[in-house]
Amino acid sequence: MAISQDFAQKLSEGSGGNYFSLANDKDFAVVRLMYETIEQIGEDIYAVHTTDDGKFECKRKNFTDPISVCPLCQSGNKPKAVVYLRLYLVDTKEAKVWEKSYQWYKQTLLPALEEVLNENPNAKICNIPIKIVRNGAKGDMKTIYNLFNKTPDNVGLAELGEPASIPLKEYDANAPIDDGTASNSSNNANSDNDNDLFRGM
């Protein structure tokens, strides 16, 4: 059974104040990724189960781990690979988390970062201001996000403060298992569509 667009939008906006979102068409924000290296971003890639009770980190860490390791996997709830990008919002000086699919990370963000870093070998990822622009009305499942990179500067992690925490729960194996059938079909918070574009300014 398909879920309503309103429900899908609510799921995409996350459940806590740590999530980054742009609600309306043409909304934008200038952000910095709170990392120095691409390897550090890799530490924020998770296998995530979505249920009606929230989002939980999968207890399986490798493809070869047996399903029996994770009660949610055993229940038939399939995890999705998710990247929780720790952002610093330049205008409001807030730390937020942007949840994106692993596919979008590999196909869009990673090549874009590698291009900028190849052109600026001494730059760190946090040195790069990035403008994010939403293209799509609220609730539009075809929304895309255009990313515009700017010239790297010398702003370092120490100047950005503490990053936001990853909003994942620890699953209680003794609690009743919720297979999350209703909500598992919409698993990418703050990403209506993964056809994002990265364009240099």
Backbone as numpy.savetxt, mean C-alpha at the origin, in Angstrom:
# Nx Ny Nz CAx CAy CAz Cx Cy Cz
-21.23 -13.73 -4.75 -22.08 -12.53 -4.75 -21.20 -11.30 -4.75
-21.45 -10.38 -5.67 -20.66 -9.15 -5.76 -21.02 -8.21 -4.62
-20.04 -7.43 -4.17 -20.31 -6.44 -3.13 -20.63 -5.10 -3.77
-21.30 -4.22 -3.03 -21.66 -2.91 -3.56 -20.42 -2.05 -3.73
-20.49 -1.05 -4.60 -19.36 -0.14 -4.80 -19.09 0.67 -3.54
-20.15 1.00 -2.78 -19.95 1.75 -1.55 -19.14 0.93 -0.55
-19.46 -0.38 -0.46 -18.74 -1.26 0.45 -17.30 -1.42 0.00
-17.11 -1.57 -1.31 -15.76 -1.71 -1.85 -14.93 -0.46 -1.58
-15.56 0.72 -1.74 -14.85 1.97 -1.48 -14.47 2.07 -0.01
-15.40 1.66 0.89 -15.12 1.71 2.32 -13.95 0.81 2.67
-13.91 -0.38 2.08 -12.79 -1.28 2.31 -11.50 -0.68 1.79
-11.58 -0.01 0.64 -10.37 0.53 0.02 -9.79 1.68 0.82
-10.62 2.33 1.64 -10.15 3.46 2.43 -9.52 3.03 3.74
-9.56 1.73 4.03 -8.93 1.24 5.24 -9.78 1.50 6.46
-9.26 1.11 7.62 -10.06 1.18 8.85 -9.40 2.02 9.93
-8.31 2.68 9.62 -7.63 3.43 10.66 -7.03 4.71 10.13
-6.61 5.57 11.07 -6.06 6.85 10.70 -4.71 6.79 10.03
-4.07 5.63 10.05 -2.74 5.51 9.44 -2.78 5.46 7.92
-3.94 5.16 7.35 -4.02 4.98 5.90 -4.00 6.30 5.15
-3.27 6.30 4.04 -3.26 7.43 3.11 -4.34 7.21 2.07
-5.11 8.25 1.77 -6.10 8.16 0.71 -6.34 9.53 0.10
-6.74 9.52 -1.16 -7.20 10.71 -1.85 -8.63 10.43 -2.27
-9.58 11.17 -1.71 -10.98 10.78 -1.81 -11.65 11.15 -3.12
-11.25 12.28 -3.73 -12.00 12.81 -4.87 -11.12 13.01 -6.10
-11.78 13.11 -7.24 -11.09 13.31 -8.51 -10.20 14.56 -8.45
-8.97 14.41 -8.91 -7.97 15.48 -8.99 -7.38 15.87 -7.63
-7.79 15.20 -6.56 -7.09 15.41 -5.28 -5.63 15.01 -5.45
-4.74 15.67 -4.74 -3.32 15.34 -4.86 -2.60 15.57 -3.54
-1.43 14.99 -3.45 -0.56 15.19 -2.30 0.88 15.02 -2.75
1.77 15.78 -2.13 3.21 15.60 -2.35 3.74 14.81 -1.16
4.40 13.70 -1.46 4.84 12.80 -0.39 6.31 12.43 -0.59
6.85 11.85 0.45 8.16 11.18 0.37 7.99 9.76 0.88
8.63 8.83 0.22 8.67 7.47 0.71 9.71 7.40 1.82
9.34 6.83 2.96 10.21 6.86 4.13 11.18 5.67 4.15
12.01 5.65 3.11 13.03 4.61 2.95 14.27 5.24 2.33
15.38 4.60 2.53 16.61 5.02 1.86 16.91 4.14 0.65
16.54 2.86 0.73 16.88 1.91 -0.33 15.66 1.10 -0.73
15.74 0.52 -1.92 14.68 -0.36 -2.40 14.56 -1.59 -1.50
15.68 -2.07 -0.98 15.65 -3.24 -0.10 14.80 -2.98 1.14
14.80 -1.75 1.62 14.00 -1.43 2.80 12.51 -1.49 2.49
12.11 -1.12 1.27 10.71 -1.26 0.88 10.30 -2.73 0.93
11.21 -3.60 0.52 10.92 -5.03 0.52 10.55 -5.57 1.88
10.99 -4.91 2.93 10.65 -5.35 4.29 9.20 -5.05 4.65
8.52 -4.25 3.84 7.12 -3.90 4.09 6.17 -4.57 3.09
6.59 -5.70 2.56 5.74 -6.51 1.69 5.20 -7.68 2.52
3.88 -7.82 2.54 3.24 -8.83 3.38 2.26 -9.68 2.58
2.03 -10.90 3.07 0.89 -11.70 2.63 -0.25 -11.39 3.59
-1.38 -10.92 3.06 -2.45 -10.38 3.90 -3.77 -11.10 3.65
-4.41 -11.47 4.73 -5.77 -12.02 4.69 -6.75 -10.91 5.03
-7.81 -10.76 4.24 -8.87 -9.81 4.54 -10.10 -10.57 5.01
-10.62 -10.20 6.17 -11.85 -10.81 6.69 -12.77 -9.69 7.14
-13.98 -10.07 7.56 -14.92 -9.07 8.06 -14.45 -8.45 9.37
-13.46 -9.07 10.01 -12.93 -8.55 11.27 -11.66 -7.73 11.08
-11.22 -7.56 9.85 -10.03 -6.76 9.60 -9.03 -7.49 8.72
-7.81 -6.99 8.71 -6.73 -7.54 7.89 -5.68 -8.16 8.79
-5.24 -9.35 8.39 -4.32 -10.12 9.21 -3.13 -10.58 8.38
-1.97 -10.54 9.00 -0.76 -11.03 8.34 -0.80 -12.55 8.29
-0.54 -13.10 7.10 -0.49 -14.54 6.94 0.69 -15.10 7.73
0.49 -16.26 8.34 1.55 -16.88 9.12 2.53 -17.65 8.25
2.21 -17.82 6.97 3.14 -18.45 6.04 4.09 -17.38 5.50
5.37 -17.62 5.58 6.35 -16.64 5.14 6.99 -17.01 3.81
6.84 -18.26 3.41 7.40 -18.73 2.15 6.38 -19.60 1.42
6.53 -19.68 0.10 5.60 -20.47 -0.70 5.61 -21.93 -0.30
6.75 -22.37 0.21 6.89 -23.78 0.58 6.32 -24.10 1.96
5.95 -23.09 2.75 5.37 -23.36 4.06 4.01 -24.06 3.88
3.74 -25.10 4.67 2.46 -25.81 4.53 1.28 -24.94 4.95
0.12 -25.19 4.36 -1.08 -24.44 4.68 -1.43 -24.57 6.16
-1.04 -25.69 6.76 -1.36 -25.93 8.17 -0.73 -24.91 9.11
0.26 -24.17 8.62 0.91 -23.15 9.44 -0.05 -22.01 9.76
-1.00 -21.75 8.86 -1.88 -20.58 8.99 -3.34 -21.01 9.05
-4.05 -20.73 10.16 -5.46 -21.08 10.27 -6.33 -20.45 9.19
-6.01 -19.23 8.79 -6.82 -18.58 7.76 -6.62 -19.24 6.40
-5.40 -19.64 6.09 -5.18 -20.39 4.86 -5.95 -21.71 4.90
-5.94 -22.36 6.06 -6.66 -23.61 6.22 -8.16 -23.43 6.00
-8.68 -22.27 6.36 -10.12 -22.01 6.22 -10.52 -21.73 4.78
-9.54 -21.57 3.89 -9.83 -21.26 2.50 -9.71 -19.79 2.14
-9.34 -18.96 3.11 -9.15 -17.54 2.86 -7.76 -17.35 2.24
-7.73 -16.97 0.98 -6.46 -16.84 0.27 -5.83 -15.48 0.52
-4.56 -15.43 0.89 -3.89 -14.14 1.10 -3.50 -13.49 -0.22
-3.29 -12.20 -0.15 -2.78 -11.45 -1.30 -1.50 -10.74 -0.91
-0.60 -10.60 -1.86 0.66 -9.90 -1.62 0.40 -8.40 -1.65
0.76 -7.74 -0.56 0.46 -6.32 -0.38 1.72 -5.58 0.03
1.89 -4.39 -0.51 3.00 -3.51 -0.11 2.42 -2.37 0.71
2.92 -2.21 1.92 2.51 -1.09 2.77 3.61 -0.03 2.70
3.36 0.97 1.87 4.35 2.03 1.66 4.22 3.09 2.76
5.31 3.32 3.46 5.32 4.33 4.52 5.61 5.69 3.89
4.64 6.58 4.01 4.72 7.90 3.38 4.86 9.00 4.41
5.51 10.07 3.96 5.53 11.34 4.71 4.84 12.37 3.84
3.75 12.96 4.34 3.02 13.98 3.59 3.67 15.34 3.82
4.19 15.91 2.75 5.00 17.12 2.87 4.20 18.30 3.42
2.97 18.51 2.94 2.19 19.69 3.34 1.71 19.61 4.79
1.25 18.44 5.21 0.68 18.31 6.55 1.67 17.75 7.57
2.83 17.32 7.07 3.87 16.76 7.94 3.37 15.55 8.73
2.54 14.73 8.08 2.01 13.52 8.70 2.67 12.28 8.11
2.76 11.23 8.92 3.22 9.93 8.44 2.00 9.05 8.19
1.92 8.47 7.02 0.79 7.62 6.63 1.30 6.34 5.98
0.37 5.41 5.74 0.67 4.16 5.04 -0.23 4.06 3.82
0.37 3.77 2.68 -0.38 3.60 1.43 -0.33 2.12 1.06
-1.48 1.48 1.02 -1.53 0.05 0.70 -1.72 -0.14 -0.80
-0.78 -0.85 -1.40 -0.82 -1.11 -2.84 -0.54 -2.59 -3.11
-0.96 -3.04 -4.27 -0.71 -4.44 -4.61 0.76 -4.64 -4.96
1.22 -5.86 -4.77 2.60 -6.19 -5.13 2.81 -6.05 -6.63
1.78 -6.37 -7.41 1.88 -6.24 -8.87 2.14 -4.79 -9.26
1.40 -3.87 -8.63 1.59 -2.44 -8.94 3.00 -2.01 -8.54
3.45 -2.48 -7.39 4.80 -2.14 -6.95 5.85 -2.59 -7.97
5.74 -3.83 -8.41 6.74 -4.37 -9.34 6.66 -3.73 -10.72
5.46 -3.43 -11.17 5.28 -2.94 -12.54 5.36 -1.43 -12.66
5.06 -0.71 -11.60 4.97 0.75 -11.69 6.00 1.47 -10.83
5.91 1.25 -9.52 6.76 2.03 -8.62 8.23 1.63 -8.71
8.51 0.34 -8.67 9.90 -0.12 -8.65 10.68 0.34 -9.88
10.17 0.15 -11.11 10.92 0.64 -12.27 11.13 2.16 -12.25
10.12 2.89 -11.75 10.24 4.34 -11.70 11.33 4.77 -10.72
11.36 4.13 -9.56 12.40 4.45 -8.59 13.78 4.09 -9.11
13.88 2.94 -9.74 15.17 2.51 -10.29 15.67 3.50 -11.34
14.76 4.03 -12.14 15.16 5.01 -13.16 15.73 6.27 -12.53
15.02 6.79 -11.51 15.48 8.00 -10.83 16.82 7.76 -10.14
16.95 6.61 -9.47 18.18 6.31 -8.73 19.35 6.06 -9.68
19.07 5.50 -10.85 20.14 5.30 -11.84 20.67 6.63 -12.36
19.75 7.60 -12.49 20.15 8.93 -12.96 20.81 9.75 -11.85
20.54 9.37 -10.61 21.09 10.09 -9.44 21.68 9.06 -8.49
22.87 8.53 -8.79 23.43 7.40 -8.04 23.61 7.64 -6.55
23.78 8.88 -6.14 24.00 9.17 -4.73 22.71 9.46 -3.96
21.58 9.45 -4.66 20.31 9.78 -4.03 19.76 8.61 -3.23
19.00 8.93 -2.21 18.24 7.95 -1.45 16.76 8.13 -1.79
15.97 7.11 -1.57 14.56 7.19 -1.95 13.86 8.33 -1.23
14.20 8.55 0.04 13.55 9.63 0.80 13.90 11.01 0.26
14.91 11.10 -0.58 15.31 12.39 -1.17 14.37 12.83 -2.30
13.47 11.94 -2.73 12.66 12.19 -3.93 11.24 12.61 -3.55
10.87 13.88 -3.71 9.46 14.27 -3.52 8.63 13.69 -4.68
7.47 13.16 -4.36 6.60 12.56 -5.38 5.20 13.16 -5.24
4.67 13.66 -6.34 3.30 14.18 -6.36 2.36 13.07 -6.83
1.35 12.76 -6.01 0.35 11.75 -6.35 -0.95 12.46 -6.68
-1.53 12.18 -7.85 -2.78 12.81 -8.28 -3.81 11.73 -8.55
-4.97 11.87 -7.95 -6.06 10.92 -8.19 -6.82 11.31 -9.45
-7.07 10.35 -10.31 -7.88 10.54 -11.50 -9.03 9.55 -11.47
-10.17 10.03 -10.99 -11.36 9.20 -10.85 -12.21 9.70 -9.70
-13.54 9.70 -9.91 -14.45 10.16 -8.88 -14.50 9.18 -7.72
-14.99 9.64 -6.59 -15.13 8.79 -5.42 -16.00 7.59 -5.75
-15.52 6.41 -5.45 -16.27 5.19 -5.72 -16.05 4.62 -7.10
-15.34 5.33 -7.97 -15.07 4.85 -9.32 -14.00 3.77 -9.27
-14.35 2.55 -9.63 -13.40 1.44 -9.55 -12.35 1.48 -10.66
-12.48 2.43 -11.58 -11.49 2.58 -12.64 -10.49 3.70 -12.33
-10.52 4.19 -11.11 -9.61 5.26 -10.71 -8.16 4.84 -10.88
-7.34 5.77 -11.36 -5.89 5.55 -11.41 -5.21 6.70 -10.67
-3.96 6.46 -10.30 -3.17 7.47 -9.61 -1.94 7.79 -10.45
-1.81 9.06 -10.84 -0.63 9.50 -11.56 0.42 9.94 -10.56
1.65 9.47 -10.76 2.76 9.81 -9.88 3.78 10.64 -10.65
4.09 11.79 -10.12 5.05 12.69 -10.75 6.26 12.83 -9.84
7.42 12.41 -10.33 8.61 12.53 -9.50 9.29 13.87 -9.73
9.92 14.38 -8.71 10.64 15.64 -8.79 12.12 15.40 -8.57
12.90 16.44 -8.76 14.35 16.32 -8.62 14.73 15.97 -7.18
15.58 14.96 -6.97 16.01 14.60 -5.61 16.69 15.77 -4.91
16.50 15.84 -3.59 17.15 16.87 -2.79 17.92 16.19 -1.66
18.19 16.91 -0.59 19.01 16.36 0.49 18.22 16.04 1.76
16.90 16.01 1.68 16.08 15.71 2.85 16.25 14.24 3.22
16.63 13.98 4.48 16.89 12.61 4.93 15.81 12.08 5.85
15.91 10.80 6.17 14.92 10.17 7.03 14.82 10.83 8.40
15.95 11.27 8.93 15.95 11.87 10.26 15.05 13.10 10.34
14.88 13.77 9.21 14.05 14.98 9.17 12.57 14.67 9.04
12.22 13.41 8.78 10.83 13.05 8.53 10.12 12.49 9.76
10.87 12.20 10.81 10.25 11.68 12.02 9.96 10.19 11.96
9.10 9.73 12.85 8.77 8.31 12.96 7.77 7.92 11.88
7.98 6.79 11.22 7.01 6.32 10.23 5.75 5.78 10.90
4.65 5.76 10.17 3.41 5.19 10.68 3.55 3.67 10.80
2.82 3.10 11.74 2.86 1.65 11.92 2.00 0.96 10.87
2.37 -0.28 10.54 1.61 -1.06 9.56 0.32 -1.53 10.23
-0.85 -1.22 9.64 -2.13 -1.54 10.29 -2.60 -2.96 10.05
-1.81 -3.93 10.51 -2.18 -5.34 10.39 -2.40 -5.94 11.78
-3.33 -6.87 11.87 -3.60 -7.53 13.13 -2.91 -8.89 13.19
-2.68 -9.36 14.41 -2.17 -10.71 14.63 -3.37 -11.62 14.83
-3.46 -12.66 14.00 -4.63 -13.52 14.08 -4.58 -14.41 15.32
-5.72 -14.51 16.02 -5.84 -15.35 17.20 -6.35 -16.72 16.76
-5.50 -17.71 16.84 -5.86 -19.05 16.37 -6.99 -19.66 17.18
-7.24 -19.15 18.38 -8.29 -19.70 19.23 -9.66 -19.06 18.97
-9.63 -17.98 18.16 -10.88 -17.30 17.85 -11.57 -18.02 16.69
-12.90 -17.85 16.56 -13.61 -18.46 15.43 -13.05 -17.95 14.11
-12.88 -18.84 13.15 -12.31 -18.47 11.86 -13.37 -17.83 10.98
-13.11 -16.65 10.50 -13.97 -15.96 9.55 -13.28 -16.01 8.21
-13.91 -16.69 7.24 -13.22 -16.86 5.96 -13.23 -15.61 5.11
-14.00 -14.57 5.54 -13.94 -13.28 4.86 -14.45 -13.31 3.44
-15.43 -14.17 3.13 -15.90 -14.30 1.76 -16.42 -12.98 1.22
-17.10 -12.22 2.08 -17.70 -10.99 1.59 -16.67 -9.95 1.24
-15.61 -9.85 2.04 -14.66 -8.75 1.84 -13.40 -9.16 1.13
-13.18 -10.45 0.92 -11.91 -10.89 0.35 -11.76 -10.52 -1.11
-12.89 -10.13 -1.75 -12.82 -9.77 -3.16 -12.28 -8.37 -3.39
-12.16 -7.59 -2.31 -11.61 -6.24 -2.43 -10.48 -6.11 -1.44
-9.24 -6.25 -1.92 -8.12 -6.41 -0.98 -7.08 -5.32 -1.07
-7.29 -4.33 -1.93 -6.26 -3.31 -2.12 -6.72 -1.97 -1.57
-6.39 -1.68 -0.32 -6.78 -0.41 0.26 -6.15 0.73 -0.50
-6.97 1.81 -0.69 -6.49 3.04 -1.32 -6.00 2.82 -2.74
-6.46 1.77 -3.40 -6.08 1.55 -4.78 -7.29 1.06 -5.54
-8.04 1.99 -6.19 -9.20 1.59 -6.95 -8.81 0.80 -8.18
-7.62 1.06 -8.68 -7.17 0.40 -9.89 -5.66 0.46 -9.91
-5.03 -0.55 -10.44 -3.57 -0.60 -10.42 -2.94 -0.10 -11.71
-3.71 0.57 -12.57 -3.15 1.11 -13.80 -2.56 2.50 -13.55
-1.75 2.60 -12.53 -1.14 3.88 -12.17 -0.03 4.23 -13.16
0.24 5.52 -13.30 1.27 6.01 -14.22 2.27 6.82 -13.44
3.54 6.70 -13.80 4.62 7.48 -13.18 5.22 8.35 -14.28
5.06 9.66 -14.13 5.56 10.57 -15.15 6.49 11.59 -14.51
7.61 11.81 -15.13 8.54 12.79 -14.61 8.09 14.21 -14.89
8.45 15.11 -14.00 8.13 16.53 -14.19 9.40 17.26 -14.62
